[in-house]
Structures are given as structure tokens and as C-alpha cells.
Amino acid sequence: MKNRYTPFGYCVKNGAVTIVLTEADVVRQIFLEYLSGESLKNIAAKLTAQRVEYLPLKWQWNKNRVVRIINDKRYLGNEIYDAIIDEGTFSQAQITKLSRNTQTQYNRDKVISPSVGEIVCAKCGCSTNRIHDNRSKFNQKYVCTNTECRAEFKISNNDMIQMIAELFEKANLTLSEKADASELLEIHRLEQEIARAVEYADTDVEKARSMIFDCANIKYQTASKGRAEFDKLKLNLNNADLKINRQTIMELVSQIKLVSDEKIEVTLINGQVLRKESQDGTGNSES
């Protein structure tokens, strides 16, 4: 989910990923209601009415946010995440999803849409809409939602998947800290207070020690976020059997930026940007 470093239902605590019990209950509620016949739209409406926060002070759910939870295999548990959903429930949810799919003419694993990741226009930074029209010469394209831009990118889903695969193949991963604005501000505040405290001989040693530990703990947590995402990317991108599809993109990519009909830029979950190498041979990524 945008602006979350861990899936809904988990958090990083003392350097380790742990289950958030209240959120885990919501995840189980989503699977239960979906298997009971409730639509994605109705589940989203209920969560919004219950003011369930998926981010601090944000509780406006939609069906895309719900389906991302239903599709997320991390809830089954792995080397990083403890299990929230059992395999039988998860498998039944996937079967139910396929049985409800009325768009059988499309291979949905090959369709990249805004519900998978944020697809934006490089010219203005606004989001795009995918348009499929068999009456047009270019029956697949993305159109910028900015009325003052309205840039069109004639990129088919197969072409975009191929571009992403090429970027993944040449990616040189970097390990970076992942801290949001509030964490950076808190680290800066504590560092300033610590610096002022050590300047005076009558400093309250225990208070200074507490501030130092608090600052170190926040720094450790931000480093752990970056480490977990780096390890996840490395594990997947080094896998010779990696398949580039909706699930892969949802798990590894936070944003796709459309530059032209033949060029895209991909931002990975660790904030690293992958782009096609320029003609002068410069690298294809930046943090």
C-alpha cells in the first residue's frame, strides 16, 4: 500500500516485523466476508464506515485496496512475516476470485493496472488511466488524468511487462534507510537535544542516556525497513524462475512512470529507481 513500508496487519518493532493484532483481525474479516459472498465494494464500504485506518487518519477504503490484501501471499507467512491467514482460506479466496471474474477474455496476470501499482505520467506526475478500445489502432494505452496534460502513452501490457523484466534483469540493488517524514523529524529533534545536553556539565545523565537510546532505536527501525526490503528484492530478482506478473509487480514495485511509448521508469519498494541505460553508458538506477 502506498506510504506503508509493511503490509496492512504488520509493523516493524525493535527491528523485527511483528503482527498488529487489530489489523490482523481486519485481514481475517476481509477474507471471511469475501468467502461468505460479500463483494469487494461492500467490504470496502464497511471498513470505511467502521473507520478502520489503513494509514494514520486514513480510512477511505476501496475495492482495489481490499483485493490487494486478498492477493497478498505474505499473509500465509514466510521468512519475514508470520502467518495471519491459513493456506486453505487463501486458496479458497483465489478460487472464489476467479469464479467471480466475468472478464474471461483477458489474461489478468498480463494486465498491469493502477490497482497493482501507481502508474504515473512522467510529464506532469499525475496518475494515468488504462484504456482498452478495440476500435482504435492502438487498442491499449494509458492517458494522463491531468486535464491540462492528457498525455497518451501507447504501451501494451505485454510491452510494459517486457520493459519491467529488462529493468529487473539489469538492476543493481542498493541498501538504503527507509524513514518517513515524521521519523526523520523525530531523529533530528533527538539529535539536537542530545547535542545540547552534552554541552553542559550538569546534564541529567539518565535523561541524556534515554534520549540516546530512543534515537538509536528509531534509526535501527528505519535501517531494518530498508534491510527487509533489500533482502526481499534481492531474493526475488536473483531467482531464475521469477515471473513478471501482477503479483510480482505488486510486491516489488511502488511506482511505474511512463516516459514515452517506448520508455518507462520503475521505482522499487526500497525507493530505488530503475531506468533504461542512457547512450553514454551511465547506470540504470538511483536511490
Buried (B, 14 or more C-beta within 10 A) or exposed (E): BEEEBBBBBBBBEEEEBEBBEEBBEBBBBBBEBBBEEBEBEBBBBBBBEEEBBBEEEEBEBBBEBBBBBBBBBBBBBEEBBBBBBBEEBBEBBEEBBEEEEEEEEEEEBBBBBBBBBBBBBBBBEBBBEBEEEEEEEEEBBBBBBBEEBEBBBBBBBEBBBEBBEBBBEEBEBBBBBBBEEEBEEBBEEBBEBBEEBEEEEEEEEEEBEEBBEBBEBBBEBBBBBBBBBBBBBEEEBEEEEBEBBBBBBBBBBBBBBBBEBEBBBBBBBBBBBBBBEEEEEEEBBEE
